């Protein structure tokens, strides 16, 4: 089974937030064009073994956006912000924040029915292209492309009332940044970030009333 989706967006006056001095400020002079493709695939190779995959290609770019970067006061040396008259950056063609060009996930699942209940073991590998966390698209406020591996073992009782799971997320303990931004100039404009969870083990149990 294959599902394909295409999409196109033309944004006007897109709202963008950035840290200025000690305040998160919003501005909305930006225009952007976003289009792409998404695909989903499911292949049931046997009664017990299933492969699934999904992926996307995303083109998300500013088509018109001029903005000042508080951490780089001299701008790009050419562009002037119309409202303030201060040096700025022409961000036309830059990627929108948190918009990877490519992502995909591949998963395999094996189902094992038994007199003790139904078991299934699932493993998946996900991959995400490089993302920028600000519209200025600088490498020190970005996350490079990476892959992560997750596994889970599920069990369902014969009566379908009880269920349980054992899982490991981020099996290879990959260190990645979830989001980042440039702090205020009072402390030297450092890049501050939030990390994704490290390798995580867990278990859950459920009951249907």
Secondary structure as GFF3:
##gff-version 3
##sequence-region A 1 209
A	DSSP	beta_strand	2	20	.	.	.	ID=ss1
A	DSSP	beta_strand	23	44	.	.	.	ID=ss2
A	DSSP	beta_strand	49	64	.	.	.	ID=ss3
A	DSSP	beta_strand	66	67	.	.	.	ID=ss4
A	DSSP	beta_strand	89	90	.	.	.	ID=ss5
A	DSSP	beta_strand	102	114	.	.	.	ID=ss6
A	DSSP	beta_strand	117	128	.	.	.	ID=ss7
A	DSSP	beta_strand	131	132	.	.	.	ID=ss8
A	DSSP	three_ten_helix	139	141	.	.	.	ID=ss9
A	DSSP	beta_strand	142	143	.	.	.	ID=ss10
A	DSSP	beta_strand	146	156	.	.	.	ID=ss11
A	DSSP	beta_strand	162	169	.	.	.	ID=ss12
A	DSSP	beta_strand	177	182	.	.	.	ID=ss13
A	DSSP	three_ten_helix	185	187	.	.	.	ID=ss14
A	DSSP	beta_strand	191	195	.	.	.	ID=ss15
A	DSSP	beta_strand	200	207	.	.	.	ID=ss16
###
